Amino acid sequence: MRRVFVAVPILLLAAACGSQSSAPDETSAPASSAADQLGIRPAGDTEIQPDMSQVPPDLQKVYAHIDENIDEHVVALQKWIQQPSISNSGEGIPESAEMVKGFFDELGCQQTQVYDVGVTEYGSPGNPVVYAKCDEGAEKTVVIYWMYDTMPVTQPDAWTSPPFEARLVEQGPYKKVLIGRGATNSKGPQMSQLNALRSIKKVHGKLPVNIIFVAEGDEERMDIGLRKFMKEHPELLDGADAMLLFGSQSPSGSGGYGGGSEGCVYVELTTSGTAWGRGPTVSDIHGSNKRSVDSPAWRHIKMLASLVSDDGNTPLIDGFFEGMKPLSGEVIADLKEAAARTDLKVAAENVGVARYISEDPFTMLRMQRYGTSFNLDGIWGGNMYAGGAGAILPNKITSKHNFRYIPDMKGPDIVKKLRAQLDKNGYKDVEVKMIGDVPWAKMNSDHEIGRAMKRTYEILNISHSELRSDWGIGGGGAAAGGYWPAYLFGNGEVGEKVSPFAGVPIVGGGAGHGGRAHAANEYYVIEGAGKVYGMAGAEKAVATLMYAFAGKVPAKGATTN
């Protein structure tokens, strides 16, 4: 997901009012091979603890089991990180799908299957979807969304420890975080979910709710395989009452309610001598020919420059902003409240940027949560070797781009407008290929599973925003800033309805924290500090949510024996 929600102080905060994390301690030992060597402190250095007077005895036993077995739970996460699952290259994808199926088999799910989705509507084969159903004989059923794929490692030299080693290091203010690709996006939060469910089963033999797992391997490829799966197998979600999306605390320790999603459409643009009718037409040629031959590469650069403002921040595509709905007064009020708590210097450091486009916190948050963008994700062609030399005049250049959009914009319409703009600018020869589209989805948080998440925050003493009944892409406070395929599962308004599945209420959130998704030194907090829980707290939050949704947690203010 990429998927990362960006909010202050909401779910999965990547960039706002939290404390700064220092660089990892490179002297730390590699990942342990035995659980008894880790010595994880379940409570770490946290200032907050669950209110045990609000926790029923059955759930207290689960808490105790989590604390007693947290070393083994961390080792389980390390083993999962050590299995690469890179959807863009395919590395480790078949093995990871089988590994995920093994997780669900071990949990005792009666029905588990790896679905080969075949070729998708975009022309590319989709990665397998892993499905599982755990019938516990309970009254309610929760669908749990997983993504088992991760981003590639594009800058290995920038990592302080190998990305697939899963090393535990000290990273202030946390005594132990786990460094690894997929640590926060999204193997850490998801393994915390699985460990929580395992703990409940170990202690009580059954879960308080039935579970349906849907785990995709294409989240970083626009969910193309999951989209086909949901078109073809909506009946596999029959009987579902609600859906849980993985989530965490912000760096400041607050929690929120995810569920909705922004839209994202992905395209490739290709300039070639063959289509242009100038420059090399068959293959790359010697660079000395530039003295007398046109360059498709320079044409591609000029083409890209014609599509954006000089600063690169505003798309120059006719009609691009059509369909954007204005923000409500309630949303603007929320943004102003969040801006008052935002330190832009700390926010920038948390993300790893020198500064934001705007120096005004309100404007930055508005852009980050509810803005649109046209990004250059990558470009290639010709001599791609670092260092050295080698004269090349490329015959073809390709660049990758994602457009982020909000209600009521449409991804395919944006692509049509892009095509029209290229034609207008004199670049009819440039090829436009749509890789995939994830439409926006609106969601509220004032429903039964949203209230269960709020009760979880209350019990764990996590500061949180209030539930919201308006249908926004933020889902009750959590903002955009990362897409996920909510449009396939939610019961609110969506940018495109592609599956017969009616949809269910969705909530995303939880305890714990991680950061640097899609970047070097991605991490997940193992031992918490301050108002941020570690992995044990993240697992307790999942267990509490399940019990609260099942009606097995007392109302606020009541005590339990």
Phi, psi and omega in degrees: 000056187325115201223118178225123171281141178239119182202160176227113000254070195252187184308133172055047181294124178256345194207040181229250198258032180268178179281154182284140175259131179278170181294149180297153175281109186286353180273356183296154183286155176295172180302138182282153178263346180232140185297326185287356178268350187279315180064041181291133174269112185305319182272348181052231178241035183286146176271346182245152178218159176297148175278097187294341177291343180261358186258119180296157184304318180299322180285327175300323178294325177292317176305313182297319179297319178299312180299319183289338186240019186296328177300313179296325180294322178291320177299322177299320177293318179301317181296325180288320177298323183291347174266106178299148179210069188261106187292327183292330178256342184087357183297119175077005185294309179300318180294322181292321178300317178293325178296317178296317176303320177299323176302313184288326175297315182296329178289342178099016178295132184288331182235118176223141181201141171262116183264124171275111187276346179076202182281134183270175181294344180268002176093352180257144175295138176274152175280158185299147171255130179259125182242144175210147175229125181246102181271110181258007183070021183271167181283329186241152182233130179248128171273132177247121179271132174233153164235125180260357179269159179228173175282159173291168172262104187268339181226074185300329181291344180276352181277138178277343172213156184305136187294342179244022176269330182064049181284144174266127182225164171271132180215099186311137008271012186261132179287333178217122167233157177256126179261128177174154177293125183093002185301315179253338182234078007212030187288328179296303178300324182286322176294328174297320175299311182297317179299323179295315180294320176301318182296317178299317181294321180296321185279317189243352177084347179204161179268155179284348178223158170282151183234136167240123176260136169232110184242118182256158177245021183230019183299322179279004175236039174067024174057033188294324179286320179296323178302315179291319179302315182288333174293321189267338186228047180296335182293342181290346177256011178302138179089357181289141179253334184195170180227143177247127173255136179302151181193174185212181173274160171285168176302334179277351177103357182277163180234162181213196186227105176274183178153311178278179182207146167287174174260154177211127175239139188241134181225159168242137176246132182230128173249127181225151175297328180298309181288326183286325185083017178215156181076188181298138184245340185252317181201176172300151177231176182296137184295340180294342180287351181299336179300336185226005185232140177291154183247114172300331181294313178294325177297321180295318179297316179295324178298312179299319181296334181284349185262352183223159175296167184302329179274358177079009189255346183235121178296135176255065181236119183304128178079007184302320186271003179296139179095349180293123177277140177292153179286145179285163177299326179294319179294317179298321178297319178298319180296319179295321178295316179294322181297327180295338181258005189260127172258109185296328180294312179294320180300316180295320179295322179297326180275333183092035179239158180290321181190169175267168178301316180253145176268000180261122183304318180297315181295318178300314181294322178296317178296317184289321185273321190229020181268176175241163181202158174231106189252147169262105185276332181182160181210141182208161179148151177072217183282105184256010183274132179287140179072181178065204181216203183129102187284118182226135169249100186295145175266351181207138177230135178232138175233151181249142185215142169240138174255124173264134183216165186230171178302141359253040178286159181232131181301308179301327177295322178297320179295320177297319180292325176298315179300316181296322181292320177299317178298316180297323182279358178094021182240052180295337181282343182288128181277135175245122180238121177276121181276327180173165181219132174243102182293160177290162177215132176268148181206147171252175181240355183271074177215182191298315181285332173296318177293329175294323177293318177300317179298324177298315178299320180297316182293322182272004178058039176263124176297143188209158174281172181272156175294146181232139180262355178283151184263088180242167179291343178282344177064047177085043174116319179291137188265180170287203182111000176185134180267159167205163190281051179298333182296342179274344189235334189282161179256015176260189179290139181231158180290333177205131178260114185243345184242145175292349180301127186293331181099157181222163172297145182234142170225142173233141180160188179144190179254175182089178184198151173205174182199178179063037175302138180069002184244174174292149177062038172305140186218161174224132184286125178263312174251118184288174178203150180061234181260013180251123178285156171270199186295322179298318178294323178298320179292320178297324178296319179296314179298318180297318179301316181297318179291322180293318180293330178280357180079025184251017177238135182295154177296160181300134180096337177278154177249161180238151178284000000 
